[in-house]
Amino acid sequence: MSKQVLVAVKTFSRSKQLRVTVTLDRRSGKRIAFVPTMGNLHDGHIQLVRRAKQIADKVVVSIFVNPLQFGANEDLSSYPRTLVADKQKLQAEGVDYLLYPDVEEIYPEGMDKQTLVVVPELADTLCGATRPGHFSGVSTVVTKLFQIVQPDIAIFGKKDFQQLAIIEKMVKDLCMPIEILGVETARDVDGLALSSRNGFLTEKERLIAPKLHKVLQECRNAIACGFDSYHELEQYCTGKLKAEGFDPDYFSVRDAETLHDVTAATEQLVILAAAKLGRPRLIDNVTLTLDPKKDWGMLTAH
């Protein structure tokens, strides 16, 4: 039996060098998929990479801890950086190219002079309300990375539901010729959504953390059974999270298409939550497709 030969991931620290390489691939008819990350890769990231491998000829992954999306009191300095382990994981998955730029490469004139990409409305609510400037940092760096890689398709996880919605709108509004693909949230066996920040949980907090997803599921089940007093559900579930030891930022039922309040025209809703548990801030969501033939009901749930 022949052994699989692992080819080292070709790593680029300069955007111009990567662009030249990818341009040659594109000219030869190759389809390019892109997975942007901040590193400290876990099985959720690997799930995105595997999806990219299925649908493209060449896969580019970026690792860049973007300071523009961190607030003054957030965990930029302590965000885990695990490049050696990350490269080993990417190599095992057969990733073609890794973009690993420093801050000066992405923001050569400094962040204070950086042109910002702002997506109105979608970026001002939920996480945007409690983390001012966060999503302008995200949309700006993603735009820059898209300009560097110029992929045919870019892949993101649905755990960051609001971020995905913002990127989809940004690509549409700015006429970017890029397909955006969302991949279902990867979870541990107990339901906890995988996140690089889970490593900051203490042993006790790790036992509590899956209850965030369970409360979201309970809320979805109540709506599926016909309970449509969304504000009451939000208040009840917020209180339940507090009782479990969380410090909730929000718990909200929204229209999945617009992230506005649910209306009679809503076809799919999303229930989103963000809450601190000790040091890390956890986010998660579930969705529910409403039955248009009824005032309530469920066709599919995620």
C-alpha positions in Angstrom: 0.0 0.0 0.0 1.5 3.3 -1.0 1.7 6.1 1.5 0.2 9.5 0.8 2.9 12.1 0.3 2.1 15.4 2.1 3.3 18.4 0.2 4.3 21.4 2.3 1.9 24.3 2.2 3.4 27.2 0.2 3.4 30.1 2.6 3.3 33.8 1.6 3.9 36.8 3.8 3.6 39.3 0.9 0.3 39.8 -0.8 1.9 40.6 -4.2 3.7 37.2 -4.3 0.5 35.3 -3.6 -1.5 37.3 -6.1 1.0 36.5 -8.9 0.8 32.7 -8.1 -3.0 32.7 -7.9 -3.3 34.7 -11.1 -1.2 32.0 -13.0 -3.5 29.3 -11.5 -6.6 31.2 -12.7 -5.2 31.7 -16.2 -4.8 28.0 -16.4 -8.5 27.5 -15.7 -8.2 26.7 -12.0 -11.1 27.5 -9.6 -9.9 29.3 -6.5 -11.5 28.9 -3.0 -10.5 31.1 0.0 -10.9 30.5 3.7 -10.0 33.5 5.8 -9.1 32.7 9.5 -7.4 34.3 12.5 -5.5 31.0 13.1 -5.6 28.8 16.2 -7.3 26.3 13.9 -9.8 23.8 15.2 -12.1 21.3 13.6 -14.6 24.0 12.6 -11.9 25.7 10.4 -10.9 22.3 9.0 -14.5 21.7 8.0 -14.4 24.9 6.0 -11.1 23.8 4.4 -12.6 20.4 3.4 -15.6 22.0 1.8 -13.2 24.3 -0.1 -11.3 21.2 -1.3 -14.5 19.7 -2.6 -15.5 22.6 -4.8 -12.2 24.2 -6.0 -9.0 23.3 -7.7 -6.8 25.5 -5.4 -7.4 26.4 -1.8 -6.0 29.5 -0.1 -6.2 29.9 3.6 -5.2 33.1 5.4 -4.1 33.5 9.0 -4.2 37.1 10.2 -5.2 38.3 13.7 -6.8 41.6 12.6 -6.3 44.4 15.1 -8.9 46.6 13.4 -11.7 44.4 14.7 -10.7 44.4 18.3 -11.9 47.0 20.8 -9.8 48.7 23.4 -10.7 46.2 26.1 -10.8 43.1 24.0 -8.4 40.2 23.8 -6.1 41.1 20.9 -2.8 40.6 22.8 -3.9 37.3 24.3 -5.6 35.9 21.2 -3.9 32.4 20.7 -1.3 32.2 17.9 -0.3 28.7 17.0 1.3 29.0 13.5 3.3 25.7 13.6 0.3 23.6 14.6 -1.9 25.4 12.2 0.5 24.8 9.2 0.6 21.1 10.1 -3.2 20.9 10.0 -3.4 22.7 6.7 -0.7 20.5 5.2 -2.6 17.4 6.3 -5.7 18.7 4.5 -3.8 19.4 1.3 -4.2 23.2 1.4 -2.2 24.8 -1.5 -1.4 28.2 -0.2 -1.2 30.0 3.2 -1.2 33.8 3.4 0.4 34.8 6.6 0.9 38.6 6.5 2.0 40.9 9.3 0.1 44.0 10.3 2.3 46.3 8.3 1.6 44.3 5.1 -2.2 44.7 5.6 -2.1 48.3 7.0 1.1 49.8 5.5 0.0 53.4 6.5 -1.4 52.4 9.9 -4.9 51.7 10.9 -5.7 55.4 11.6 -5.3 56.2 7.9 -7.0 53.1 6.6 -10.0 53.5 4.3 -12.9 51.7 6.0 -15.6 49.5 4.5 -18.9 50.0 6.4 -22.0 47.9 5.9 -24.9 50.0 7.3 -27.7 48.7 9.5 -26.6 45.1 9.6 -23.4 46.1 11.4 -25.1 48.3 14.0 -27.2 45.7 15.8 -26.6 42.6 17.9 -22.8 42.2 18.2 -22.3 45.5 16.5 -24.2 47.3 19.2 -22.0 45.9 22.0 -18.8 45.9 20.0 -18.7 49.3 18.2 -16.3 49.3 15.2 -16.0 45.6 15.2 -17.7 44.9 11.9 -16.2 47.8 10.1 -12.9 46.1 11.0 -14.1 42.8 9.7 -15.6 44.1 6.4 -12.5 46.2 5.8 -10.0 43.4 6.3 -12.1 40.9 4.3 -12.3 43.3 1.4 -8.5 43.7 1.5 -8.0 39.9 1.6 -10.5 39.5 -1.3 -8.5 42.0 -3.3 -5.3 40.1 -2.6 -6.6 36.6 -3.2 -9.3 37.4 -5.8 -11.0 34.0 -5.2 -14.0 32.6 -7.1 -15.6 31.5 -3.8 -15.0 32.3 -0.2 -16.1 30.1 2.7 -17.3 31.1 6.2 -18.9 29.4 9.1 -22.5 30.0 10.1 -21.6 30.3 13.8 -20.8 33.9 13.0 -24.2 34.4 11.5 -24.2 38.2 11.6 -20.7 38.4 10.1 -21.8 36.1 7.3 -24.8 38.3 6.6 -22.6 41.4 6.5 -20.1 39.9 4.1 -22.8 38.6 1.8 -24.3 42.1 1.6 -20.9 43.8 1.2 -20.1 41.5 -1.7 -23.5 42.2 -3.3 -23.4 46.0 -2.8 -19.8 46.3 -4.1 -20.4 44.1 -7.1 -17.6 41.7 -6.1 -17.5 38.7 -8.4 -17.1 36.3 -5.5 -19.5 33.6 -4.4 -20.0 33.4 -0.6 -20.7 30.0 0.9 -21.8 29.5 4.5 -21.0 26.2 6.2 -23.0 24.8 9.2 -21.6 25.3 12.6 -19.2 22.6 13.8 -20.0 21.4 17.3 -18.4 19.3 20.1 -20.3 16.2 21.1 -22.2 18.1 23.8 -23.4 20.8 21.4 -20.9 23.6 22.1 -20.1 25.5 19.0 -16.3 25.2 18.3 -14.4 28.4 18.8 -10.8 29.4 19.4 -12.0 31.2 22.5 -13.3 28.0 24.1 -9.7 27.3 25.2 -10.1 30.2 27.7 -12.9 28.3 29.5 -12.1 26.8 32.9 -13.0 23.2 33.5 -16.1 24.3 35.4 -17.1 26.8 32.7 -16.6 24.2 30.0 -19.3 22.1 31.6 -21.7 25.1 31.6 -20.9 26.4 28.1 -23.1 23.9 26.1 -26.2 25.2 27.9 -26.0 28.3 25.6 -26.9 26.1 22.7 -29.6 24.2 24.7 -31.4 27.4 25.6 -31.3 28.4 21.9 -32.9 25.1 21.0 -35.5 25.4 23.7 -36.5 28.8 22.3 -36.7 27.4 18.8 -38.8 24.5 20.0 -41.2 26.9 21.7 -41.7 28.9 18.5 -42.1 25.8 16.5 -44.9 24.8 18.8 -46.7 28.1 18.2 -45.4 30.4 20.9 -44.9 33.7 19.0 -44.4 36.3 21.9 -40.8 36.7 20.9 -40.1 39.5 23.4 -41.3 37.3 26.2 -39.1 34.4 25.0 -36.1 36.7 24.7 -36.6 37.9 28.3 -37.2 34.4 29.6 -34.1 32.9 27.8 -31.9 35.8 28.9 -32.9 35.1 32.5 -32.2 31.4 32.1 -28.7 32.1 30.8 -28.0 34.4 33.8 -29.2 31.7 36.1 -26.8 29.3 34.6 -23.9 31.7 35.2 -23.7 33.5 31.8 -23.5 37.3 31.4 -25.6 37.8 28.3 -24.9 40.6 25.8 -28.2 39.7 24.0 -30.6 37.0 23.2 -32.7 37.9 20.1 -35.2 36.4 17.7 -34.7 38.0 14.2 -35.6 37.7 10.6 -32.8 35.6 9.2 -32.7 37.5 5.9 -32.7 41.1 7.3 -31.7 40.7 10.9 -34.7 42.9 11.7 -37.6 42.0 13.9 -39.7 39.1 12.8 -42.8 40.1 10.8 -45.7 38.4 9.0 -43.5 38.2 5.9 -40.6 36.4 7.6 -39.9 33.0 6.0 -36.9 32.1 8.1 -36.0 33.3 11.5 -32.7 33.1 13.4 -32.3 33.1 17.2 -29.0 34.6 18.2 -27.2 34.9 21.5 -23.9 36.3 22.8 -22.9 35.9 26.4 -19.7 36.0 28.4 -18.8 33.0 30.5 -15.9 33.9 32.6 -13.2 35.2 30.3 -14.5 34.4 26.8 -17.5 35.8 25.0 -19.4 33.0 23.3 -21.8 33.3 20.4 -24.2 30.9 18.8 -27.4 30.7 16.8 -30.1 28.4 15.5 -32.5 28.9 12.6 -36.1 28.0 11.9 -38.0 27.9 8.6 -41.6 28.9 9.1 -44.5 27.2 7.4 -46.2 29.8 5.2 -49.5 27.9 5.3 -49.7 28.4 9.1 -49.3 31.2 11.6 -46.7 29.1 13.2 -44.8 25.9 12.4 -41.5 24.5 11.3 -40.3 22.9 8.1 -36.6 22.7 8.9 -34.4 23.7 11.8 -30.6 24.1 12.2 
